Amino acid sequence: MSLDLSGLNNLNLSEAHTSEPKSGVVMVHPKECYVIEQVRVEIDPEKVKELAASIDEIGIETPIKVYPKDNKGYLIHNGEHRWAAANLLGLTELPVFVDEKAKLIEHKGKKLRSKEAIIGQASDNLHRNELTPLDIAHTLSVLLDPPYSMKKGEIAKSFAKPAAWVSRHLNIADLSPFLTQHVKKGLTRNVEVIELLHKIEKIDSAKCKTLIGGEDLSRKFLNEELKRLQTLDVVSGVDSELDEVKDEPLSVTANAEPVSKSIKKHKGTYFKDGAFYDDGELALVIDRGSVDSLIAQLEAWKIAHKDF
């Protein structure tokens, strides 16, 4: 069976008829239903195509869950892909279950689903493994922001997930258009891999593009690449700071106490008053001749590791 998916681009998400409000399981025209922001980032055309083929053969077995009818029609609570498939097939009747207990909230003049509704729908889709990492990241970001303003710990508890699961998905909520496009095209569904690529891209976007074009996207390999880039980034920063020291006169006391010089903190390691500190802990004291010596050591290290 061949299906024309071009109609998906022309779906009217808000057009509705004005029939009398109904309750329970009823048959309505697909155009009586509409959607607002869902837990998914967008409707998946491939899934719509598969569902349309199934519906064409056996019909819609599970009614679409909707809110009580308002002046726009029936807002879809759960089942937007089935609704899109029905539109694609040109169906004139659609079974929907009107959930009289479902309530919307208002925020800045907009109708939004309740926190419980978002968590419930997302949990159902997670159980069926139907959400991509981007869908999950989007949902968690929505719950983190007003009007829901949930804490990360609350979100983790609501989904019965560890805190690391929440953090990893939130870390990919601001992917670049380049990475987003590749993830949507099926690059990977592993959130840890996406997170590593995101971190690498922030340091070296060209390297990220090279890695995506390669064959090895294992977590071990990407972790090693990230550590390598982070090391180079820190060395580059320290080298720049030492250049500042080298170009200015040193102020030392007769008993060779630390040099009086402050340098901006960099990656948790910084230079202040003649000493290097790592996250606030004294790591190395620089006396009268140590600055030139340290510069020479760094230069030698860079030459020895020029391919690093």
C-alpha positions as MATLAB code, in Angstrom:
seq = 'MSLDLSGLNNLNLSEAHTSEPKSGVVMVHPKECYVIEQVRVEIDPEKVKELAASIDEIGIETPIKVYPKDNKGYLIHNGEHRWAAANLLGLTELPVFVDEKAKLIEHKGKKLRSKEAIIGQASDNLHRNELTPLDIAHTLSVLLDPPYSMKKGEIAKSFAKPAAWVSRHLNIADLSPFLTQHVKKGLTRNVEVIELLHKIEKIDSAKCKTLIGGEDLSRKFLNEELKRLQTLDVVSGVDSELDEVKDEPLSVTANAEPVSKSIKKHKGTYFKDGAFYDDGELALVIDRGSVDSLIAQLEAWKIAHKDF';
ca = [
       0.000    0.000    0.000;
       1.339    3.447   -0.940;
       0.400    6.416    1.249;
       0.800   10.081    0.392;
       2.247   11.814    3.471;
       2.118   15.295    1.964;
      -1.230   15.869    3.628;
       0.465   16.002    7.037;
       1.778   19.434    6.183;
      -1.733   20.728    5.606;
      -3.393   19.471    8.809;
      -5.331   22.218   10.556;
      -4.516   21.761   14.239;
      -7.243   24.094   15.458;
     -10.133   23.759   12.982;
     -13.237   22.327   14.643;
     -16.954   21.737   14.061;
     -19.508   23.103   16.488;
     -21.500   20.000   17.433;
     -22.922   19.734   20.955;
     -20.557   18.648   23.742;
     -20.388   14.892   24.267;
     -19.008   12.536   26.902;
     -17.809    8.912   27.168;
     -16.695    7.101   23.992;
     -18.142    8.879   20.973;
     -17.533    9.111   17.230;
     -16.423   12.524   15.962;
     -14.930   13.945   12.786;
     -11.100   14.210   13.013;
     -11.420   17.949   12.369;
     -13.317   18.286   15.643;
     -10.039   17.474   17.434;
      -6.953   19.614   17.865;
      -3.586   19.456   19.640;
      -1.369   21.736   21.676;
       2.216   21.087   22.771;
       2.721   17.382   23.452;
       5.518   15.417   25.101;
       6.915   14.635   21.667;
       8.961   17.261   19.878;
       7.040   16.615   16.669;
       4.785   14.069   14.970;
       6.817   11.279   13.361;
       5.742   10.888    9.678;
       7.055    7.312    9.543;
       4.999    6.285   12.551;
       1.936    7.993   11.063;
       2.455    6.006    7.875;
       2.670    2.717    9.789;
      -0.407    3.538   11.847;
      -2.366    4.574    8.760;
      -1.615    1.220    7.123;
      -2.754   -0.599   10.270;
      -5.907    1.515   10.660;
      -6.779    1.009    7.000;
      -6.675   -2.743    7.584;
      -8.196   -3.235   11.049;
      -9.466    0.184   12.142;
      -8.697    2.125   15.339;
      -8.801   -0.355   18.222;
      -8.091    2.113   21.064;
     -10.085    5.378   21.174;
      -8.121    8.613   21.307;
      -8.263   10.219   24.745;
      -9.495   13.829   24.699;
     -10.461   16.623   27.092;
     -14.088   17.774   27.375;
     -15.083   19.840   24.365;
     -14.323   23.578   24.382;
     -14.942   26.320   21.821;
     -12.184   24.913   19.582;
     -13.229   21.288   19.767;
     -11.765   18.276   21.560;
      -8.207   18.819   22.734;
      -6.257   15.586   22.344;
      -4.886   14.257   25.611;
      -3.224   11.154   24.170;
      -3.200    9.752   20.629;
      -1.973   12.495   18.313;
      -0.345    9.980   15.943;
      -3.605    8.033   15.552;
      -5.386   11.326   14.916;
      -2.828   12.312   12.251;
      -3.172    8.860   10.619;
      -6.968    9.238   10.525;
      -6.566   12.613    8.802;
      -4.093   11.103    6.372;
      -6.579    8.383    5.423;
      -9.375   10.908    5.048;
     -11.582    9.251    7.689;
     -14.796   11.032    8.583;
     -15.294    9.299   11.951;
     -12.890    8.857   14.819;
     -13.535    7.118   18.152;
     -12.585    9.315   21.107;
     -12.888    8.886   24.854;
     -13.897   12.118   26.567;
     -12.210   12.241   29.961;
     -14.523   14.405   32.059;
     -11.999   14.420   34.930;
      -9.166   15.854   32.833;
      -8.537   19.523   33.575;
      -6.467   22.224   31.889;
      -4.628   25.029   33.647;
      -4.179   28.625   32.511;
      -0.827   30.414   32.357;
      -0.293   33.838   30.819;
      -3.523   33.564   28.876;
      -2.744   30.119   27.451;
      -4.390   26.791   28.186;
      -1.880   24.170   29.293;
      -2.117   20.568   30.395;
      -1.637   19.837   34.056;
       1.646   18.587   35.465;
      -0.009   15.245   36.213;
      -1.244   14.900   32.627;
       2.216   15.568   31.174;
       3.908   13.113   33.528;
       1.219   10.482   32.931;
       1.431   10.674   29.145;
       5.224   10.721   29.158;
       5.363    7.736   31.531;
       3.027    5.723   29.291;
       5.118    6.506   26.225;
       8.349    5.717   28.085;
       6.924    2.339   29.081;
       6.278    1.612   25.401;
       9.715    2.993   24.454;
       8.070    5.502   22.134;
       9.938    8.642   23.199;
      13.261    9.739   21.735;
      15.944   11.348   23.934;
      14.926   14.703   22.432;
      11.280   14.098   23.380;
      12.305   13.286   26.941;
      14.609   16.323   27.145;
      11.781   18.559   25.906;
       9.295   17.157   28.440;
      11.685   17.501   31.387;
      12.504   21.081   30.361;
       8.780   21.929   30.270;
       8.330   20.520   33.790;
      11.367   22.448   35.024;
      10.033   25.803   33.785;
       6.998   27.830   34.953;
       4.173   27.276   35.579;
       5.191   23.784   36.781;
       8.608   24.786   38.234;
       9.471   21.283   39.416;
      12.831   20.522   41.014;
      15.091   17.955   39.376;
      14.654   15.626   42.338;
      10.858   15.856   42.054;
      11.011   15.045   38.350;
      13.235   12.013   38.961;
      10.848   10.739   41.635;
       7.800   11.290   39.404;
       9.283    9.087   36.684;
      10.895    6.632   39.132;
      14.260    7.397   37.546;
      17.683    8.227   39.038;
      18.809   11.840   39.210;
      21.489   11.140   36.577;
      18.745   10.223   34.060;
      17.138   13.630   34.531;
      20.462   15.505   34.361;
      21.631   13.750   31.204;
      18.425   14.520   29.337;
      18.367   18.132   30.488;
      21.983   18.451   29.322;
      20.862   17.802   25.735;
      17.875   20.151   25.842;
      19.886   22.887   24.074;
      21.471   20.889   21.247;
      22.694   22.805   18.219;
      20.573   22.599   15.026;
      23.347   20.457   13.516;
      23.243   17.812   16.258;
      19.456   17.971   16.526;
      19.106   17.229   12.833;
      21.394   14.186   13.013;
      19.710   12.804   16.128;
      16.291   13.171   14.478;
      17.627   11.285   11.465;
      18.507    8.343   13.695;
      22.165    8.936   14.562;
      21.593    7.336   17.991;
      18.984    6.985   20.729;
      21.624    6.698   23.443;
      21.368    9.828   25.603;
      24.925    9.406   26.949;
      26.351    9.384   23.417;
      24.326   12.479   22.510;
      25.495   14.224   25.684;
      29.154   13.441   24.918;
      28.821   14.716   21.349;
      27.165   17.871   22.689;
      30.088   18.504   25.077;
      32.630   17.829   22.336;
      30.844   20.203   19.962;
      31.032   23.013   22.525;
      34.836   22.674   22.590;
      35.493   21.826   18.932;
      32.544   21.812   16.503;
      34.706   20.627   13.590;
      35.848   17.603   15.611;
      32.226   16.795   16.434;
      31.322   16.770   12.736;
      34.247   14.465   12.018;
      33.186   12.053   14.764;
      29.600   11.925   13.489;
      30.918   11.013   10.064;
      33.046    8.203   11.519;
      32.202    4.652   12.498;
      32.952    4.663   16.232;
      30.335    6.377   18.404;
      30.882    4.207   21.452;
      30.757    5.874   24.852;
      34.299    4.733   25.640;
      35.745    6.287   22.494;
      33.798    9.539   22.855;
      34.786    9.814   26.519;
      38.453    9.531   25.544;
      38.023   12.182   22.847;
      36.282   14.524   25.281;
      39.033   14.137   27.895;
      41.679   14.786   25.254;
      39.951   17.970   24.094;
      39.406   19.148   27.657;
      43.115   18.650   28.430;
      44.134   20.664   25.381;
      41.636   23.358   26.331;
      43.056   23.671   29.858;
      46.679   23.703   28.638;
      45.799   26.390   26.108;
      44.199   28.492   28.841;
      47.097   28.098   31.272;
      49.585   28.884   28.503;
      47.696   32.101   27.751;
      47.720   33.069   31.409;
      51.449   32.381   31.712;
      52.039   34.681   28.749;
      50.457   37.445   30.834;
      52.806   36.688   33.701;
      55.823   36.505   31.418;
      55.117   39.930   29.928;
      54.863   41.733   33.267;
      57.529   42.401   35.946;
      57.486   40.005   38.882;
      57.107   41.305   42.401;
      58.932   39.116   44.926;
      60.150   39.514   48.467;
      63.711   38.999   49.658;
      62.901   35.567   51.047;
      61.434   34.426   47.696;
      57.785   34.316   48.739;
      55.081   33.860   46.050;
      54.881   36.295   43.139;
      52.177   38.975   43.494;
      50.078   38.401   40.400;
      46.387   37.482   39.918;
      45.063   35.650   36.908;
      41.442   34.804   36.030;
      40.185   31.395   37.126;
      40.155   28.818   34.321;
      38.452   25.419   34.411;
      38.822   25.104   38.183;
      42.581   25.802   38.040;
      43.848   29.352   38.488;
      46.958   31.383   39.329;
      46.891   33.919   42.133;
      49.603   35.613   44.173;
      52.304   33.411   42.725;
      50.590   30.077   43.302;
      48.486   27.674   41.277;
      45.206   26.570   42.860;
      42.935   23.677   41.864;
      39.317   24.238   42.964;
      40.553   26.426   45.820;
      43.259   24.003   47.013;
      46.895   25.108   46.857;
      48.585   23.061   44.143;
      51.932   24.758   43.412;
      53.828   27.757   44.845;
      55.841   29.818   42.373;
      59.048   31.410   43.705;
      61.688   33.628   42.142;
      62.757   31.348   39.266;
      59.818   29.023   38.887;
      57.741   30.970   36.343;
      60.319   30.776   33.561;
      60.953   27.130   34.401;
      57.264   26.262   34.242;
      56.845   28.055   30.916;
      59.765   26.082   29.514;
      58.234   22.810   30.739;
      54.896   23.599   29.116;
      56.546   24.519   25.837;
      58.509   21.249   25.891;
      55.300   19.319   26.684;
      53.487   20.906   23.744;
      56.333   20.040   21.359;
      56.485   16.449   22.616;
      52.719   16.079   22.308;
      52.071   18.120   19.172;
      49.889   15.312   17.751;
      47.998   14.816   21.002;
];
